[in-house]
Structure formats: C-alpha cells, structure tokens
Amino acid sequence: MDNVKTGALIKALRLERGLTQKQLAEKLNVTDRAVSKWERGKNAPDIALLEPLAEILGVTVLELIRGERVQSESRTEVESAALEVIDYSLIEIKRRRRERNKSLIATAATLLVIAVFVRFAIWQASEFEAARQVSPDGECTVVVYNREFGQGRGGFTDTEGVALSVYKPGGQIHINYGECTFRDLAWAPDSTMYVLELEDWGGNEGITLKLSNMVISSERELDVYISTSAVAAGIIADAETAEFDFIRWAEDSVHMLIRYEAESTGYFWYNYDTGEIEGILEI
C-alpha cells in the first residue's frame, strides 16, 4: 500500500461526496485528525476500517489499497488474501470489544487478590478507568487509566495520559506511560505475557508496542525486536520509518500476527522465541 496514493484517493473521493474530514470521521467513529493523517499520507487506515471506508467512498477495498480506481477487474488472489485477513481481524476486534465490555467474573483466587487491595481499588476513581483486562487463567488483572499517577501513588494528577495497575499473586505494579493514547492490551493464551499498544508515546507519532513478561516481571520495546528482524528478513529497509501493529497471538503463545507499514504494507508472523519472521503477506 502506497500511503500517499491511498491518501490522495481518499481525499478526492471525500470531496466528490461533499464530505468534510469531520463528517467522514464521524461515519467511521474515528477522529478528524486520523482522516487528516490518511489524506496526507502519514498513516494508513486501520485494517478494520478498509471495508466500511470503501463502502462510504464507493470503491472497492482493492482500489483503496492500490490508491487508484480500477475500471474493470475481477477479484485477484491478492485481494482475496487481503480480504480474508480483514474478515478475520474484524472478528478478532469485535471479540476484544465484547470481552472488554463484559462484567468480569473473577475466580476465587482473583477475588482474594482484589480483597487484599480493596482500599487501593476504592481510591482509583472509576471515571479514569479506560480498560480492565483479566489474564486467561484469571490470576492477573491489568487496569488501564487515562490519567497519570501522582507521586507516592496517592492519587491521580491533572495530566491526561496512560497509567497501568498490574495485579498478580504476591504483588502489584503501577506504571506511568505519560501523555499518549491507549489502543489495546492483549494477553497471551498462556497468561505469561501481554502486549500493550500505545499511540503517540514518548513524542513519537504512530503505534508503540510494549511486551510485558509476568514471569520475570520485565517489559521490553517489542517494536525494536520486530524491526530488527524485519530488516534482517528484507521486509523493510529503514527501521526508523516503519510502523508495526499487533493483530493477535497464536495459540502457542509464541507467534504474533503483526501488520507492518513501511515502503510496503502487509502482515507476517513474528516468533518471539527465535526472532524469526514467517508467513509474509504483502498487500
């Protein structure tokens, strides 16, 4: 996908339909800032938005990906592969949203941990809670807030940002990530790790991926490891301009499906244990 070509096509089609950036953004439940970035070629639309965006603008998904109108062409093998990924991702995104909105039914062990920290839970104002994710085994809980913690963890500051409280057997961790936007948090099926997605973290535009290991209580910049492997595999030429988006874990809790965006756009499986890249699909 050529972001500049796709952005120019989105802008032209939007104007043809007499839509402002704000109106198009409202139809897609995104910000007008996001639409502006698409049209300027800074970012590409999220995979989950390609089909509804194409429908609103009156083109096919393949035309959006190519950044140009196609007069007459049947669906190619490449388009079918791209749509298959899109269909799967839509199902996965809806599943995450359903899980995020469900009332949590904690196990006896989780209830015991929460009971120990009940005073702390009362202190954490519910109005600042952005998300709550329980590990698949029910042993750990991560609570995401849209305000930074104050010094001494005695309350919240007035600064908007992202802060995490991680509850696990035997202890708790509180982390400030500063002024950025929370996108998602995905647990590995075996509950040993989770991937945190942040937008515009540390003054950098785009998505930052952080991998936390609950066994050894460590956090690493997943982007750095993925970009190193992507350069070595010849998928991207410049790690500084590449952007990666986490799609999902494989059932083995080792492989991760990653969307990449650099000189080209596509998907691959990243092996966390070996650092190898497998199953590359360029669209």
C-alpha distance (Angstrom), angle and dihedral (degrees) to the residues before:
residue distance angle dihedral
M1 . . .
D2 3.82 . .
N3 3.81 104.0 .
V4 3.81 93.5 -159.0
K5 3.81 93.7 51.4
T6 3.79 92.9 43.6
G7 3.81 91.0 47.2
A8 3.80 92.1 50.3
L9 3.81 90.5 50.3
I10 3.81 92.2 49.2
K11 3.82 90.7 50.9
A12 3.81 93.8 47.4
L13 3.81 93.2 48.6
R14 3.80 92.0 45.2
L15 3.80 91.3 53.8
E16 3.81 91.1 46.1
R17 3.79 88.0 59.1
G18 3.79 93.7 45.3
L19 3.79 93.4 -117.5
T20 3.78 125.3 148.0
Q21 3.79 120.0 -140.8
K22 3.79 88.4 -107.0
Q23 3.82 93.0 52.3
L24 3.80 92.4 49.3
A25 3.82 90.0 46.8
E26 3.81 91.6 52.4
K27 3.81 91.4 52.4
L28 3.82 89.3 54.3
N29 3.83 96.9 38.3
V30 3.81 92.0 -120.3
T31 3.80 132.7 114.9
D32 3.79 123.8 -89.7
R33 3.81 85.1 -123.3
A34 3.82 88.4 64.3
V35 3.82 91.3 50.9
S36 3.81 89.6 48.9
K37 3.82 90.7 53.3
W38 3.82 90.8 51.0
E39 3.77 93.0 50.9
R40 3.81 92.6 47.6
G41 3.80 91.0 50.2
K42 3.81 92.8 -116.2
N43 3.81 95.1 120.9
A44 3.79 137.9 7.4
P45 3.82 122.6 -126.2
D46 3.78 114.6 -93.1
I47 3.78 113.4 -96.5
A48 3.81 90.7 -113.9
L49 3.82 89.8 60.1
L50 3.81 99.2 50.4
E51 3.81 96.8 87.4
P52 3.85 97.7 44.0
L53 3.83 90.4 42.4
A54 3.81 91.1 50.9
E55 3.82 90.4 49.2
I56 3.82 92.9 50.4
L57 3.82 92.6 47.8
G58 3.80 94.6 42.7
V59 3.80 99.1 -119.3
T60 3.79 137.2 105.9
V61 3.78 125.4 -97.4
L62 3.80 88.9 -114.0
E63 3.81 90.8 55.6
L64 3.81 90.1 52.0
I65 3.80 91.2 50.1
R66 3.81 92.1 48.2
G67 3.80 93.6 42.7
E68 3.81 92.9 -132.8
R69 3.78 140.6 83.3
V70 3.80 117.6 -99.0
Q71 3.82 115.1 -149.3
S72 3.77 99.3 -157.7
E73 3.75 126.9 -12.9
S74 3.78 134.2 138.7
R75 3.80 119.7 -127.4
T76 3.79 108.9 -77.9
E77 3.77 128.9 -146.9
V78 3.83 89.3 -103.5
E79 3.80 92.0 53.4
S80 3.80 91.8 47.5
A81 3.82 90.5 52.1
A82 3.80 90.8 48.1
L83 3.81 92.5 49.3
E84 3.79 91.1 48.3
V85 3.81 89.9 56.5
I86 3.80 89.9 46.2
D87 3.83 92.1 50.6
Y88 3.80 91.9 49.3
S89 3.80 92.7 46.6
L90 3.79 92.1 50.5
I91 3.80 89.9 53.9
E92 3.80 90.4 47.2
I93 3.82 93.5 48.5
K94 3.82 91.9 49.2
R95 3.80 89.9 49.1
R96 3.83 91.1 52.5
R97 3.79 91.4 49.5
R98 3.80 92.1 49.7
E99 3.80 90.8 50.4
R100 3.80 91.4 47.5
N101 3.81 91.9 52.9
K102 3.79 97.3 44.5
S103 3.77 121.1 103.7
L104 3.75 106.1 -106.9
I105 3.80 116.4 -115.7
A106 3.77 103.5 -160.0
T107 3.76 124.5 -158.4
A108 3.79 121.4 -121.6
A109 3.80 90.5 -97.2
T110 3.81 92.6 52.4
L111 3.80 91.5 46.9
L112 3.79 88.9 53.8
V113 3.82 91.9 53.2
I114 3.81 92.1 47.2
A115 3.80 91.1 48.2
V116 3.82 90.4 56.8
F117 3.80 89.7 55.7
V118 3.80 98.6 37.1
R119 3.82 93.6 123.7
F120 3.78 89.8 52.0
A121 3.82 90.6 49.7
I122 3.81 91.0 52.8
W123 3.81 90.3 51.7
Q124 3.78 92.5 54.3
A125 3.78 102.3 86.5
S126 3.80 109.9 -130.7
E127 3.80 91.3 -141.6
F128 3.82 89.6 70.6
E129 3.81 95.8 48.9
A130 3.82 110.9 111.5
A131 3.82 101.0 173.1
R132 3.78 143.2 -9.2
Q133 3.80 121.3 -154.4
V134 3.82 124.9 -175.1
S135 3.80 119.2 -159.1
P136 3.83 116.0 -111.3
D137 3.82 91.1 -108.0
G138 3.82 91.7 50.6
E139 3.81 92.8 -124.5
C140 3.82 99.8 110.1
T141 3.80 135.9 39.8
V142 3.80 129.4 -164.0
V143 3.82 117.9 -160.8
V144 3.81 117.5 -165.7
Y145 3.81 121.6 -155.0
N146 3.80 130.8 -168.2
R147 3.81 92.3 -142.4
E148 3.79 130.3 67.6
F149 3.80 121.0 -113.2
G150 3.78 117.3 -110.3
Q151 3.79 122.6 -125.3
G152 3.78 113.7 -70.0
R153 3.82 89.4 19.9
G154 3.79 87.6 -94.1
G155 3.80 95.5 135.5
F156 3.77 145.4 -40.7
T157 3.78 128.1 -61.7
D158 3.81 124.6 -133.4
T159 3.81 90.4 -108.3
E160 3.79 118.6 107.8
G161 3.78 112.4 -133.8
V162 3.78 141.4 104.0
A163 3.81 126.6 -64.4
L164 3.80 129.4 170.7
S165 3.78 134.2 -153.2
V166 3.80 112.1 -162.8
Y167 3.81 116.1 -164.5
K168 3.80 118.7 -166.9
P169 3.78 135.6 153.8
G170 3.77 109.0 -70.5
G171 3.78 99.2 15.6
Q172 3.78 153.1 0.0
I173 3.80 136.2 -117.9
H174 3.82 129.4 -153.2
I175 3.80 120.1 -162.1
N176 3.82 133.4 -175.5
Y177 3.81 116.0 -153.4
G178 3.80 96.2 178.9
E179 3.79 128.4 -137.8
C180 3.80 106.8 -7.4
T181 3.80 139.2 102.8
F182 3.80 127.4 -95.9
R183 3.83 113.8 -130.0
D184 3.79 107.2 169.3
L185 3.79 147.5 -36.4
A186 3.82 122.3 -143.7
W187 3.80 125.7 -170.5
A188 3.80 121.1 -146.4
P189 3.83 110.6 -115.3
D190 3.83 90.7 -112.4
S191 3.86 91.6 52.2
T192 3.82 93.4 -126.5
M193 3.82 96.1 113.3
Y194 3.78 143.5 15.7
V195 3.79 134.3 -160.3
L196 3.81 117.9 -135.4
E197 3.82 118.6 -158.2
L198 3.81 117.6 -154.6
E199 3.80 128.9 177.7
D200 3.83 123.4 -143.8
W201 3.81 92.0 -0.1
G202 3.81 118.4 171.9
G203 3.79 92.6 5.4
N204 3.81 92.1 -60.8
E205 3.79 118.8 127.8
G206 3.78 116.7 -129.1
I207 3.79 134.2 26.0
T208 3.81 126.6 -28.0
L209 3.80 120.4 -164.7
K210 3.81 121.2 -152.4
L211 3.79 122.6 -172.0
S212 3.81 117.6 -154.7
N213 3.80 121.5 -164.9
M214 3.80 111.6 -153.5
V215 3.82 94.0 -167.8
I216 3.81 96.2 60.7
S217 3.84 96.9 21.0
S218 3.80 95.0 -123.2
E219 3.79 136.9 135.4
R220 3.78 127.9 -155.2
E221 3.80 137.4 -176.7
L222 3.79 99.8 -104.6
D223 3.82 91.1 -170.7
V224 3.80 91.1 64.5
Y225 3.80 94.0 54.7
I226 3.81 93.8 43.1
S227 3.81 93.6 48.2
T228 3.81 91.5 49.4
S229 3.81 90.4 53.0
A230 3.82 92.1 43.9
V231 3.81 91.8 53.7
A232 3.81 91.1 47.1
A233 3.81 89.9 50.4
G234 3.80 91.1 50.7
I235 3.81 93.6 -119.1
I236 3.81 93.9 121.3
A237 3.78 131.8 21.6
D238 3.81 101.2 -158.0
A239 3.80 120.7 38.3
E240 3.81 91.2 -167.3
T241 3.81 93.8 66.5
A242 3.81 98.3 37.9
E243 3.79 123.5 102.7
F244 3.79 127.4 -161.4
D245 3.80 130.5 -160.5
F246 3.80 123.0 -164.5
I247 3.83 112.2 -130.9
R248 3.81 105.5 174.8
W249 3.80 148.6 -41.7
A250 3.78 122.4 -101.4
E251 3.79 116.8 -124.8
D252 3.82 90.6 -104.1
S253 3.86 90.3 66.2
V254 3.81 88.1 -131.5
H255 3.80 106.6 78.6
M256 3.80 121.4 66.6
L257 3.81 126.9 -165.5
I258 3.81 106.7 -131.8
R259 3.80 130.8 -171.8
Y260 3.80 112.4 -148.4
E261 3.78 130.4 -162.2
A262 3.80 122.2 -171.2
E263 3.80 129.5 102.3
S264 3.79 84.3 -14.6
T265 3.79 135.4 10.2
G266 3.78 130.1 -124.2
Y267 3.79 148.2 107.3
F268 3.78 138.3 -86.1
W269 3.80 141.3 167.7
Y270 3.81 114.4 -110.0
N271 3.82 117.4 -154.1
Y272 3.82 106.6 -143.8
D273 3.82 94.0 -163.9
T274 3.83 97.8 50.5
G275 3.80 102.5 21.4
E276 3.81 89.4 -127.8
I277 3.80 124.6 143.1
E278 3.79 119.7 -136.9
G279 3.81 140.1 175.6
I280 3.81 98.7 24.7
L281 3.82 115.3 -163.6
E282 3.82 116.7 -176.0
I283 3.80 118.4 -164.7
